[in-house]
Amino acid sequence: MRHMLAAAGAILTLVFLLPLQESAARSFFSGVNSSSMERVQRERQERIATCARLHPNFDSGTMTYTGKDGRPHPCP
């Protein structure tokens, strides 16, 4: 009987605690992903600002500028 109660307790623990642990892990990793995305967006905005300052005809949609040869060139 004692073993059955221990097994039942272990099962109930897994049933109730496992979803909480997964939820905590998801919220932790979503925080990591959102901060990574914010960093990538900030870097892109900085590149756009730099390219726009260096090349007056810079197109932020394509991340290119028109060179002296009349052809589009990627902005570094």
SERO-188420 format. One record per atom (N, C-alpha, C): atom name; residue number from 1; residue in one letter; y, x, z. Coordinates in steps of 0.1 Angstrom, whole numbers. Example, Ala and Ser with C-alpha at 12.3 -4.5 7.8 and 13.67 -1.06 7.14 Angstrom:
<nodes>
+------+-----+------+-------+-------+-------+
! atom !  nr ! rest !     Y !     X !     Z !
+------+-----+------+-------+-------+-------+
!    N !   1 !    a !   -57 !   132 !    78 !
!   CA !   1 !    a !   -45 !   123 !    78 !
!    C !   1 !    a !   -33 !   132 !    78 !
!    N !   2 !    s !   -22 !   128 !    71 !
!   CA !   2 !    s !   -11 !   137 !    71 !
!    C !   2 !    s !     0 !   129 !    79 !
+------+-----+------+-------+-------+-------+
</nodes>
This chain:
<nodes>
+------+-----+------+-------+-------+-------+
! atom !  nr ! rest !     Y !     X !     Z !
+------+-----+------+-------+-------+-------+
!    N !   1 !    m !   -12 !     8 !     0 !
!   CA !   1 !    m !     0 !     0 !     0 !
!    C !   1 !    m !    13 !     9 !     0 !
!    N !   2 !    r !    12 !    20 !     8 !
!   CA !   2 !    r !    24 !    28 !     9 !
!    C !   2 !    r !    27 !    35 !    -5 !
!    N !   3 !    h !    17 !    38 !   -12 !
!   CA !   3 !    h !    19 !    44 !   -25 !
!    C !   3 !    h !    25 !    34 !   -35 !
!    N !   4 !    m !    20 !    22 !   -34 !
!   CA !   4 !    m !    25 !    12 !   -43 !
!    C !   4 !    m !    40 !     9 !   -40 !
!    N !   5 !    l !    44 !     9 !   -28 !
!   CA !   5 !    l !    58 !     7 !   -24 !
!    C !   5 !    l !    67 !    19 !   -29 !
!    N !   6 !    a !    61 !    31 !   -28 !
!   CA !   6 !    a !    68 !    43 !   -32 !
!    C !   6 !    a !    70 !    43 !   -47 !
!    N !   7 !    a !    59 !    39 !   -54 !
!   CA !   7 !    a !    60 !    38 !   -69 !
!    C !   7 !    a !    70 !    27 !   -73 !
!    N !   8 !    a !    70 !    16 !   -66 !
!   CA !   8 !    a !    80 !     5 !   -69 !
!    C !   8 !    a !    94 !    10 !   -67 !
!    N !   9 !    g !    96 !    17 !   -56 !
!   CA !   9 !    g !   109 !    23 !   -53 !
!    C !   9 !    g !   114 !    32 !   -63 !
!    N !  10 !    a !   105 !    41 !   -68 !
!   CA !  10 !    a !   108 !    50 !   -78 !
!    C !  10 !    a !   112 !    43 !   -91 !
!    N !  11 !    i !   104 !    33 !   -95 !
!   CA !  11 !    i !   107 !    25 !  -107 !
!    C !  11 !    i !   121 !    19 !  -106 !
!    N !  12 !    l !   123 !    12 !   -94 !
!   CA !  12 !    l !   136 !     6 !   -93 !
!    C !  12 !    l !   148 !    16 !   -93 !
!    N !  13 !    t !   146 !    27 !   -87 !
!   CA !  13 !    t !   156 !    38 !   -88 !
!    C !  13 !    t !   159 !    42 !  -102 !
!    N !  14 !    l !   148 !    44 !  -110 !
!   CA !  14 !    l !   150 !    47 !  -124 !
!    C !  14 !    l !   157 !    36 !  -132 !
!    N !  15 !    v !   153 !    24 !  -129 !
!   CA !  15 !    v !   159 !    12 !  -136 !
!    C !  15 !    v !   174 !    11 !  -133 !
!    N !  16 !    f !   178 !    13 !  -121 !
!   CA !  16 !    f !   192 !    11 !  -117 !
!    C !  16 !    f !   201 !    23 !  -119 !
!    N !  17 !    l !   195 !    35 !  -116 !
!   CA !  17 !    l !   204 !    47 !  -117 !
!    C !  17 !    l !   204 !    54 !  -130 !
!    N !  18 !    l !   194 !    53 !  -138 !
!   CA !  18 !    l !   194 !    59 !  -151 !
!    C !  18 !    l !   206 !    54 !  -160 !
!    N !  19 !    p !   208 !    41 !  -161 !
!   CA !  19 !    p !   219 !    36 !  -169 !
!    C !  19 !    p !   233 !    41 !  -164 !
!    N !  20 !    l !   234 !    43 !  -151 !
!   CA !  20 !    l !   246 !    48 !  -145 !
!    C !  20 !    l !   248 !    62 !  -149 !
!    N !  21 !    q !   238 !    70 !  -149 !
!   CA !  21 !    q !   239 !    84 !  -153 !
!    C !  21 !    q !   242 !    85 !  -168 !
!    N !  22 !    e !   236 !    77 !  -176 !
!   CA !  22 !    e !   239 !    77 !  -191 !
!    C !  22 !    e !   254 !    73 !  -193 !
!    N !  23 !    s !   258 !    63 !  -186 !
!   CA !  23 !    s !   272 !    59 !  -187 !
!    C !  23 !    s !   282 !    70 !  -183 !
!    N !  24 !    a !   279 !    77 !  -172 !
!   CA !  24 !    a !   287 !    88 !  -168 !
!    C !  24 !    a !   287 !    99 !  -178 !
!    N !  25 !    a !   276 !   102 !  -184 !
!   CA !  25 !    a !   275 !   112 !  -194 !
!    C !  25 !    a !   283 !   108 !  -207 !
!    N !  26 !    r !   282 !    95 !  -211 !
!   CA !  26 !    r !   289 !    90 !  -222 !
!    C !  26 !    r !   304 !    92 !  -220 !
!    N !  27 !    s !   309 !    88 !  -208 !
!   CA !  27 !    s !   323 !    89 !  -205 !
!    C !  27 !    s !   328 !   103 !  -205 !
!    N !  28 !    f !   320 !   112 !  -200 !
!   CA !  28 !    f !   323 !   126 !  -200 !
!    C !  28 !    f !   324 !   132 !  -214 !
!    N !  29 !    f !   314 !   129 !  -222 !
!   CA !  29 !    f !   314 !   134 !  -236 !
!    C !  29 !    f !   325 !   127 !  -245 !
!    N !  30 !    s !   328 !   115 !  -242 !
!   CA !  30 !    s !   338 !   108 !  -250 !
!    C !  30 !    s !   352 !   115 !  -247 !
!    N !  31 !    g !   354 !   119 !  -234 !
!   CA !  31 !    g !   366 !   126 !  -230 !
!    C !  31 !    g !   367 !   139 !  -238 !
!    N !  32 !    v !   356 !   146 !  -239 !
!   CA !  32 !    v !   355 !   159 !  -246 !
!    C !  32 !    v !   359 !   157 !  -261 !
!    N !  33 !    n !   353 !   146 !  -267 !
!   CA !  33 !    n !   355 !   144 !  -281 !
!    C !  33 !    n !   370 !   139 !  -283 !
!    N !  34 !    s !   375 !   131 !  -274 !
!   CA !  34 !    s !   389 !   127 !  -277 !
!    C !  34 !    s !   399 !   139 !  -275 !
!    N !  35 !    s !   396 !   148 !  -265 !
!   CA !  35 !    s !   405 !   160 !  -264 !
!    C !  35 !    s !   404 !   169 !  -276 !
!    N !  36 !    s !   392 !   170 !  -282 !
!   CA !  36 !    s !   389 !   178 !  -294 !
!    C !  36 !    s !   397 !   172 !  -305 !
!    N !  37 !    m !   396 !   159 !  -307 !
!   CA !  37 !    m !   403 !   152 !  -318 !
!    C !  37 !    m !   418 !   154 !  -316 !
!    N !  38 !    e !   423 !   153 !  -304 !
!   CA !  38 !    e !   438 !   155 !  -302 !
!    C !  38 !    e !   442 !   169 !  -306 !
!    N !  39 !    r !   434 !   179 !  -303 !
!   CA !  39 !    r !   437 !   192 !  -306 !
!    C !  39 !    r !   437 !   194 !  -322 !
!    N !  40 !    v !   427 !   188 !  -328 !
!   CA !  40 !    v !   426 !   189 !  -343 !
!    C !  40 !    v !   439 !   182 !  -349 !
!    N !  41 !    q !   442 !   170 !  -344 !
!   CA !  41 !    q !   454 !   163 !  -349 !
!    C !  41 !    q !   467 !   171 !  -347 !
!    N !  42 !    r !   468 !   177 !  -335 !
!   CA !  42 !    r !   480 !   185 !  -332 !
!    C !  42 !    r !   481 !   197 !  -342 !
!    N !  43 !    e !   469 !   204 !  -344 !
!   CA !  43 !    e !   469 !   215 !  -353 !
!    C !  43 !    e !   473 !   211 !  -367 !
!    N !  44 !    r !   468 !   199 !  -372 !
!   CA !  44 !    r !   471 !   194 !  -385 !
!    C !  44 !    r !   486 !   191 !  -386 !
!    N !  45 !    q !   492 !   185 !  -376 !
!   CA !  45 !    q !   506 !   182 !  -376 !
!    C !  45 !    q !   515 !   195 !  -376 !
!    N !  46 !    e !   510 !   206 !  -369 !
!   CA !  46 !    e !   517 !   218 !  -370 !
!    C !  46 !    e !   516 !   225 !  -384 !
!    N !  47 !    r !   505 !   224 !  -390 !
!   CA !  47 !    r !   503 !   229 !  -404 !
!    C !  47 !    r !   512 !   222 !  -413 !
!    N !  48 !    i !   513 !   208 !  -412 !
!   CA !  48 !    i !   521 !   200 !  -421 !
!    C !  48 !    i !   536 !   204 !  -419 !
!    N !  49 !    a !   540 !   206 !  -406 !
!   CA !  49 !    a !   554 !   209 !  -404 !
!    C !  49 !    a !   557 !   223 !  -409 !
!    N !  50 !    t !   548 !   233 !  -408 !
!   CA !  50 !    t !   550 !   246 !  -413 !
!    C !  50 !    t !   551 !   246 !  -428 !
!    N !  51 !    c !   542 !   239 !  -435 !
!   CA !  51 !    c !   542 !   239 !  -449 !
!    C !  51 !    c !   554 !   232 !  -455 !
!    N !  52 !    a !   558 !   221 !  -448 !
!   CA !  52 !    a !   570 !   214 !  -452 !
!    C !  52 !    a !   583 !   222 !  -451 !
!    N !  53 !    r !   583 !   231 !  -441 !
!   CA !  53 !    r !   594 !   240 !  -439 !
!    C !  53 !    r !   595 !   251 !  -449 !
!    N !  54 !    l !   583 !   256 !  -453 !
!   CA !  54 !    l !   582 !   267 !  -463 !
!    C !  54 !    l !   583 !   262 !  -477 !
!    N !  55 !    h !   579 !   250 !  -480 !
!   CA !  55 !    h !   578 !   245 !  -494 !
!    C !  55 !    h !   585 !   231 !  -494 !
!    N !  56 !    p !   597 !   230 !  -500 !
!   CA !  56 !    p !   604 !   217 !  -500 !
!    C !  56 !    p !   596 !   206 !  -508 !
!    N !  57 !    n !   587 !   210 !  -517 !
!   CA !  57 !    n !   580 !   200 !  -525 !
!    C !  57 !    n !   566 !   198 !  -520 !
!    N !  58 !    f !   564 !   201 !  -507 !
!   CA !  58 !    f !   550 !   200 !  -501 !
!    C !  58 !    f !   546 !   185 !  -500 !
!    N !  59 !    d !   534 !   182 !  -504 !
!   CA !  59 !    d !   528 !   169 !  -503 !
!    C !  59 !    d !   518 !   169 !  -492 !
!    N !  60 !    s !   521 !   162 !  -481 !
!   CA !  60 !    s !   512 !   161 !  -469 !
!    C !  60 !    s !   499 !   154 !  -472 !
!    N !  61 !    g !   499 !   145 !  -481 !
!   CA !  61 !    g !   487 !   137 !  -485 !
!    C !  61 !    g !   476 !   146 !  -491 !
!    N !  62 !    t !   480 !   155 !  -499 !
!   CA !  62 !    t !   471 !   164 !  -505 !
!    C !  62 !    t !   471 !   178 !  -499 !
!    N !  63 !    m !   480 !   181 !  -490 !
!   CA !  63 !    m !   482 !   194 !  -484 !
!    C !  63 !    m !   484 !   205 !  -494 !
!    N !  64 !    t !   492 !   201 !  -505 !
!   CA !  64 !    t !   495 !   211 !  -515 !
!    C !  64 !    t !   510 !   211 !  -518 !
!    N !  65 !    y !   514 !   222 !  -524 !
!   CA !  65 !    y !   528 !   223 !  -529 !
!    C !  65 !    y !   527 !   227 !  -544 !
!    N !  66 !    t !   538 !   224 !  -551 !
!   CA !  66 !    t !   539 !   228 !  -565 !
!    C !  66 !    t !   545 !   242 !  -566 !
!    N !  67 !    g !   538 !   251 !  -571 !
!   CA !  67 !    g !   542 !   265 !  -573 !
!    C !  67 !    g !   552 !   266 !  -584 !
!    N !  68 !    k !   557 !   279 !  -585 !
!   CA !  68 !    k !   566 !   282 !  -596 !
!    C !  68 !    k !   560 !   280 !  -610 !
!    N !  69 !    d !   547 !   281 !  -610 !
!   CA !  69 !    d !   540 !   279 !  -623 !
!    C !  69 !    d !   537 !   264 !  -626 !
!    N !  70 !    g !   542 !   255 !  -617 !
!   CA !  70 !    g !   541 !   241 !  -620 !
!    C !  70 !    g !   528 !   235 !  -616 !
!    N !  71 !    r !   519 !   243 !  -610 !
!   CA !  71 !    r !   506 !   238 !  -606 !
!    C !  71 !    r !   505 !   236 !  -591 !
!    N !  72 !    p !   497 !   227 !  -586 !
!   CA !  72 !    p !   496 !   225 !  -572 !
!    C !  72 !    p !   488 !   236 !  -565 !
!    N !  73 !    h !   492 !   240 !  -554 !
!   CA !  73 !    h !   485 !   251 !  -546 !
!    C !  73 !    h !   483 !   246 !  -532 !
!    N !  74 !    p !   471 !   249 !  -526 !
!   CA !  74 !    p !   469 !   245 !  -512 !
!    C !  74 !    p !   478 !   252 !  -503 !
!    N !  75 !    c !   482 !   245 !  -493 !
!   CA !  75 !    c !   491 !   252 !  -483 !
!    C !  75 !    c !   482 !   258 !  -472 !
!    N !  76 !    p !   484 !   270 !  -468 !
!   CA !  76 !    p !   476 !   277 !  -458 !
!    C !  76 !    p !   477 !   270 !  -445 !
+------+-----+------+-------+-------+-------+
</nodes>
